[in-house]
Amino acid sequence: MHTLDHTRRTVLLAATATAAAVALPAIAAARTHTIIIDKMKFGPSPAGLRVGDTVVWVNRDALRHTATARNDSFDVDLVSGASGRTLLRAAGTIPYICRFHPGMTGVLNVAA
């Protein structure tokens, strides 16, 4: 009987674990994306941005730039050669500019 009880517990635990795995949504691991600033332009915005991801901004220009969200969710100030990070905290479309060069613009599309 002892082996039968152990087998029943093992089957019950396996069934519970399987049910829990099916009930919980898959959580994607946060990723890091890079946007290069060069020749007075932001590089392309990465595809597949999600809440929890990080954007690394790299300034390869000789001039100082910012990556400033129009909704004030981030403002990264970058001297020449510097890099900075932004953690994406909310889903949505986030237009951004360089405060020093307003013609430099971009958009991040962040999914939940």
Z-matrix of the N, CA and C atoms (Angstrom, degrees):
N
C 1 1.444
C 2 1.524 1 111.50
N 3 1.328 2 116.96 1 -33.87
C 4 1.460 3 120.63 2 -179.29
C 5 1.533 4 110.77 3 -59.57
N 6 1.319 5 118.93 4 -43.48
C 7 1.463 6 122.58 5 179.21
C 8 1.524 7 110.20 6 -65.94
N 9 1.312 8 117.74 7 -38.08
C 10 1.457 9 121.12 8 178.31
C 11 1.531 10 110.98 9 -64.40
N 12 1.340 11 118.24 10 -41.69
C 13 1.468 12 121.82 11 177.48
C 14 1.532 13 110.28 12 -63.18
N 15 1.322 14 116.45 13 -42.30
C 16 1.465 15 121.01 14 179.30
C 17 1.536 16 110.24 15 -63.17
N 18 1.318 17 117.03 16 -41.94
C 19 1.463 18 121.36 17 178.78
C 20 1.517 19 110.53 18 -64.44
N 21 1.319 20 117.58 19 -42.98
C 22 1.462 21 121.32 20 178.17
C 23 1.533 22 111.01 21 -61.34
N 24 1.342 23 117.33 22 -44.20
C 25 1.466 24 120.79 23 178.40
C 26 1.525 25 110.78 24 -62.78
N 27 1.312 26 117.23 25 -41.26
C 28 1.462 27 121.17 26 179.98
C 29 1.524 28 110.55 27 -63.28
N 30 1.327 29 117.13 28 -44.93
C 31 1.466 30 121.34 29 178.90
C 32 1.524 31 110.07 30 -64.46
N 33 1.331 32 117.66 31 -42.68
C 34 1.456 33 121.67 32 179.69
C 35 1.532 34 110.66 33 -63.12
N 36 1.333 35 118.04 34 -44.54
C 37 1.460 36 121.41 35 178.34
C 38 1.521 37 111.27 36 -63.09
N 39 1.310 38 117.37 37 -41.69
C 40 1.463 39 120.86 38 179.43
C 41 1.527 40 110.61 39 -64.54
N 42 1.314 41 116.62 40 -41.97
C 43 1.473 42 120.41 41 179.34
C 44 1.531 43 110.57 42 -65.69
N 45 1.327 44 117.09 43 -39.88
C 46 1.465 45 120.91 44 178.63
C 47 1.525 46 110.78 45 -64.83
N 48 1.309 47 117.24 46 -44.16
C 49 1.468 48 121.37 47 179.34
C 50 1.525 49 110.70 48 -63.25
N 51 1.315 50 117.22 49 -40.66
C 52 1.459 51 121.02 50 179.24
C 53 1.526 52 110.23 51 -65.59
N 54 1.323 53 117.95 52 -43.38
C 55 1.460 54 121.60 53 179.37
C 56 1.530 55 110.33 54 -63.30
N 57 1.322 56 117.07 55 -40.79
C 58 1.466 57 120.30 56 179.13
C 59 1.522 58 110.66 57 -65.54
N 60 1.310 59 117.09 58 -40.42
C 61 1.468 60 120.16 59 -179.83
C 62 1.519 61 111.29 60 -65.06
N 63 1.330 62 116.80 61 -36.72
C 64 1.457 63 120.66 62 179.02
C 65 1.525 64 110.39 63 -72.15
N 66 1.323 65 117.91 64 -35.78
C 67 1.457 66 121.68 65 -176.40
C 68 1.524 67 112.69 66 -74.31
N 69 1.328 68 118.12 67 -30.05
C 70 1.459 69 121.00 68 -177.97
C 71 1.516 70 110.67 69 -87.20
N 72 1.331 71 117.92 70 133.30
C 73 1.458 72 119.13 71 177.34
C 74 1.528 73 110.05 72 -70.89
N 75 1.302 74 114.73 73 151.78
C 76 1.461 75 119.41 74 177.09
C 77 1.526 76 108.43 75 -69.11
N 78 1.319 77 116.07 76 134.01
C 79 1.458 78 120.64 77 178.98
C 80 1.529 79 107.09 78 -106.69
N 81 1.345 80 114.99 79 118.68
C 82 1.454 81 119.78 80 -179.72
C 83 1.524 82 109.33 81 -73.83
N 84 1.304 83 115.54 82 140.84
C 85 1.454 84 120.31 83 176.89
C 86 1.525 85 109.13 84 -69.24
N 87 1.319 86 115.50 85 140.15
C 88 1.466 87 120.05 86 177.80
C 89 1.527 88 108.88 87 -63.78
N 90 1.331 89 114.80 88 143.26
C 91 1.462 90 120.57 89 -179.21
C 92 1.522 91 109.76 90 -120.91
N 93 1.308 92 115.16 91 162.82
C 94 1.455 93 122.21 92 175.93
C 95 1.517 94 108.30 93 -113.02
N 96 1.329 95 115.80 94 130.75
C 97 1.461 96 123.08 95 -179.63
C 98 1.528 97 108.03 96 -120.11
N 99 1.319 98 117.23 97 151.37
C 100 1.458 99 121.13 98 -178.34
C 101 1.523 100 110.58 99 -120.78
N 102 1.333 101 115.19 100 135.33
C 103 1.459 102 121.62 101 172.33
C 104 1.526 103 106.81 102 -119.93
N 105 1.322 104 115.68 103 121.96
C 106 1.461 105 122.61 104 -179.76
C 107 1.524 106 109.02 105 -92.31
N 108 1.323 107 116.35 106 133.93
C 109 1.460 108 122.31 107 172.97
C 110 1.527 109 106.10 108 -104.14
N 111 1.338 110 115.82 109 120.03
C 112 1.465 111 120.57 110 -176.72
C 113 1.523 112 108.86 111 -154.63
N 114 1.320 113 116.02 112 141.61
C 115 1.469 114 122.25 113 178.05
C 116 1.525 115 111.72 114 55.02
N 117 1.345 116 115.00 115 42.98
C 118 1.467 117 122.00 116 176.53
C 119 1.534 118 113.06 117 62.14
N 120 1.335 119 116.69 118 31.40
C 121 1.467 120 121.54 119 178.43
C 122 1.519 121 109.75 120 -141.37
N 123 1.329 122 114.77 121 146.95
C 124 1.455 123 120.40 122 167.10
C 125 1.522 124 107.62 123 -79.86
N 126 1.322 125 116.94 124 138.44
C 127 1.461 126 119.89 125 173.42
C 128 1.516 127 109.90 126 -67.02
N 129 1.321 128 116.82 127 173.52
C 130 1.465 129 119.95 128 -178.40
C 131 1.531 130 112.14 129 -59.40
N 132 1.313 131 115.16 130 143.65
C 133 1.461 132 119.95 131 175.27
C 134 1.522 133 108.61 132 -73.00
N 135 1.317 134 117.27 133 134.18
C 136 1.463 135 120.03 134 -178.28
C 137 1.526 136 112.26 135 -65.10
N 138 1.301 137 115.47 136 146.53
C 139 1.463 138 121.40 137 173.61
C 140 1.526 139 108.54 138 -82.40
N 141 1.299 140 116.17 139 155.26
C 142 1.461 141 120.70 140 173.39
C 143 1.516 142 115.27 141 77.02
N 144 1.334 143 118.20 142 24.38
C 145 1.463 144 120.59 143 177.41
C 146 1.521 145 109.57 144 -68.61
N 147 1.338 146 115.77 145 138.87
C 148 1.462 147 121.26 146 179.38
C 149 1.525 148 109.31 147 -134.31
N 150 1.323 149 115.63 148 155.61
C 151 1.458 150 120.74 149 174.05
C 152 1.527 151 107.88 150 -54.96
N 153 1.325 152 116.48 151 133.82
C 154 1.460 153 121.87 152 -178.37
C 155 1.517 154 113.20 153 99.28
N 156 1.337 155 117.43 154 -17.84
C 157 1.460 156 120.85 155 176.60
C 158 1.523 157 109.78 156 -73.75
N 159 1.311 158 115.53 157 162.62
C 160 1.462 159 122.61 158 177.29
C 161 1.516 160 108.83 159 -117.78
N 162 1.331 161 115.69 160 138.76
C 163 1.465 162 121.32 161 171.84
C 164 1.519 163 107.16 162 -107.52
N 165 1.325 164 116.05 163 127.17
C 166 1.460 165 122.16 164 174.19
C 167 1.521 166 106.91 165 -101.44
N 168 1.313 167 115.92 166 123.88
C 169 1.462 168 123.41 167 178.97
C 170 1.524 169 107.10 168 -99.56
N 171 1.337 170 117.87 169 129.25
C 172 1.466 171 122.11 170 -179.28
C 173 1.524 172 108.37 171 -123.46
N 174 1.334 173 116.47 172 120.09
C 175 1.458 174 121.51 173 -179.27
C 176 1.532 175 109.65 174 -94.65
N 177 1.314 176 116.35 175 106.48
C 178 1.463 177 122.02 176 177.67
C 179 1.533 178 112.33 177 -98.57
N 180 1.325 179 116.49 178 3.69
C 181 1.460 180 120.87 179 177.82
C 182 1.527 181 110.67 180 -83.04
N 183 1.327 182 115.82 181 164.21
C 184 1.462 183 121.53 182 175.03
C 185 1.531 184 110.86 183 -80.00
N 186 1.331 185 117.14 184 -12.70
C 187 1.464 186 122.28 185 -177.89
C 188 1.522 187 111.66 186 -101.70
N 189 1.314 188 116.13 187 156.93
C 190 1.460 189 123.02 188 174.23
C 191 1.527 190 108.97 189 -74.85
N 192 1.328 191 116.13 190 139.94
C 193 1.466 192 122.45 191 178.34
C 194 1.520 193 109.35 192 -136.87
N 195 1.326 194 115.22 193 165.19
C 196 1.462 195 121.09 194 168.62
C 197 1.520 196 108.47 195 -127.22
N 198 1.306 197 115.14 196 159.66
C 199 1.465 198 122.64 197 165.44
C 200 1.522 199 103.58 198 -118.20
N 201 1.327 200 115.92 199 103.80
C 202 1.456 201 121.94 200 -171.16
C 203 1.523 202 110.11 201 -121.59
N 204 1.331 203 116.19 202 116.33
C 205 1.468 204 120.75 203 179.44
C 206 1.519 205 109.49 204 -69.59
N 207 1.307 206 115.57 205 136.01
C 208 1.474 207 119.84 206 178.00
C 209 1.521 208 111.68 207 -66.67
N 210 1.338 209 117.47 208 -20.56
C 211 1.469 210 120.58 209 177.68
C 212 1.533 211 111.66 210 -94.89
N 213 1.336 212 116.94 211 10.40
C 214 1.472 213 123.33 212 178.30
C 215 1.529 214 114.04 213 66.61
N 216 1.319 215 119.20 214 17.18
C 217 1.463 216 120.29 215 -179.56
C 218 1.529 217 112.47 216 -78.24
N 219 1.331 218 118.21 217 -18.31
C 220 1.463 219 121.03 218 173.00
C 221 1.520 220 109.61 219 -156.54
N 222 1.329 221 114.56 220 155.97
C 223 1.462 222 122.29 221 176.66
C 224 1.521 223 107.10 222 -154.68
N 225 1.313 224 116.25 223 100.63
C 226 1.458 225 122.20 224 -177.02
C 227 1.525 226 107.82 225 -106.36
N 228 1.325 227 116.79 226 122.02
C 229 1.463 228 123.33 227 -178.92
C 230 1.524 229 108.31 228 -102.67
N 231 1.335 230 116.63 229 123.53
C 232 1.468 231 121.01 230 -171.81
C 233 1.522 232 111.71 231 -128.14
N 234 1.317 233 116.49 232 112.20
C 235 1.453 234 119.49 233 170.55
C 236 1.525 235 107.45 234 -72.01
N 237 1.316 236 116.25 235 167.99
C 238 1.457 237 120.95 236 179.76
C 239 1.531 238 110.79 237 -54.66
N 240 1.324 239 115.70 238 130.46
C 241 1.462 240 121.31 239 178.44
C 242 1.515 241 115.36 240 83.82
N 243 1.327 242 117.80 241 -4.66
C 244 1.466 243 120.82 242 -177.00
C 245 1.525 244 112.06 243 -88.59
N 246 1.317 245 114.52 244 164.00
C 247 1.462 246 120.83 245 172.01
C 248 1.526 247 107.97 246 -132.93
N 249 1.326 248 115.66 247 157.72
C 250 1.458 249 121.87 248 178.74
C 251 1.512 250 109.41 249 -150.49
N 252 1.323 251 116.13 250 164.84
C 253 1.463 252 121.35 251 -174.38
C 254 1.526 253 111.84 252 -122.09
N 255 1.328 254 114.12 253 149.25
C 256 1.454 255 122.34 254 173.81
C 257 1.522 256 107.66 255 -131.09
N 258 1.327 257 117.05 256 126.06
C 259 1.461 258 121.79 257 173.42
C 260 1.523 259 107.50 258 -90.80
N 261 1.321 260 117.08 259 125.78
C 262 1.466 261 121.65 260 -179.48
C 263 1.525 262 108.61 261 -82.14
N 264 1.331 263 115.66 262 112.77
C 265 1.465 264 121.11 263 -172.56
C 266 1.523 265 114.61 264 -103.77
N 267 1.332 266 117.34 265 -13.19
C 268 1.464 267 119.81 266 -177.11
C 269 1.526 268 110.16 267 -144.30
N 270 1.317 269 115.44 268 148.13
C 271 1.464 270 121.08 269 177.30
C 272 1.518 271 109.64 270 -77.22
N 273 1.322 272 115.08 271 154.31
C 274 1.454 273 120.31 272 175.24
C 275 1.512 274 111.96 273 138.16
N 276 1.317 275 114.16 274 -177.67
C 277 1.458 276 121.84 275 177.43
C 278 1.525 277 107.05 276 -96.43
N 279 1.335 278 116.34 277 123.03
C 280 1.464 279 120.63 278 -175.62
C 281 1.525 280 109.58 279 -121.33
N 282 1.334 281 117.72 280 99.16
C 283 1.458 282 119.83 281 173.86
C 284 1.538 283 109.26 282 -70.92
N 285 1.330 284 116.34 283 146.21
C 286 1.462 285 120.12 284 177.70
C 287 1.528 286 110.09 285 -141.12
N 288 1.344 287 115.35 286 160.20
C 289 1.464 288 122.46 287 -178.19
C 290 1.530 289 109.02 288 -139.24
N 291 1.311 290 115.00 289 172.08
C 292 1.460 291 121.93 290 164.85
C 293 1.526 292 105.94 291 -98.14
N 294 1.324 293 117.09 292 122.86
C 295 1.470 294 120.09 293 -178.81
C 296 1.531 295 112.28 294 -62.16
N 297 1.332 296 116.90 295 -30.11
C 298 1.460 297 120.52 296 -178.50
C 299 1.523 298 112.78 297 -83.51
N 300 1.334 299 116.70 298 -23.27
C 301 1.463 300 122.55 299 -176.59
C 302 1.532 301 107.87 300 -137.04
N 303 1.344 302 118.20 301 80.15
C 304 1.465 303 122.04 302 -171.95
C 305 1.528 304 115.03 303 -59.83
N 306 1.325 305 117.46 304 -14.42
C 307 1.462 306 119.61 305 175.32
C 308 1.520 307 112.55 306 -74.81
N 309 1.325 308 116.62 307 -14.61
C 310 1.471 309 121.33 308 176.35
C 311 1.517 310 107.77 309 -85.38
N 312 1.324 311 116.33 310 114.70
C 313 1.467 312 120.53 311 -177.19
C 314 1.527 313 110.50 312 -136.98
N 315 1.295 314 115.00 313 163.49
C 316 1.460 315 122.29 314 175.12
C 317 1.510 316 109.70 315 -164.39
N 318 1.317 317 115.21 316 174.71
C 319 1.474 318 121.49 317 179.49
C 320 1.514 319 108.66 318 -140.46
N 321 1.333 320 115.80 319 133.12
C 322 1.458 321 121.33 320 170.75
C 323 1.521 322 107.96 321 -103.17
N 324 1.322 323 117.09 322 131.64
C 325 1.465 324 122.52 323 175.39
C 326 1.526 325 106.74 324 -109.51
N 327 1.326 326 115.32 325 109.28
C 328 1.458 327 121.60 326 -172.03
C 329 1.523 328 109.18 327 -111.54
N 330 1.320 329 115.73 328 123.41
C 331 1.473 330 121.87 329 177.60
C 332 1.526 331 109.74 330 -92.60
N 333 1.320 332 115.37 331 156.61
C 334 1.476 333 121.20 332 178.99
C 335 1.508 334 111.33 333 -67.46
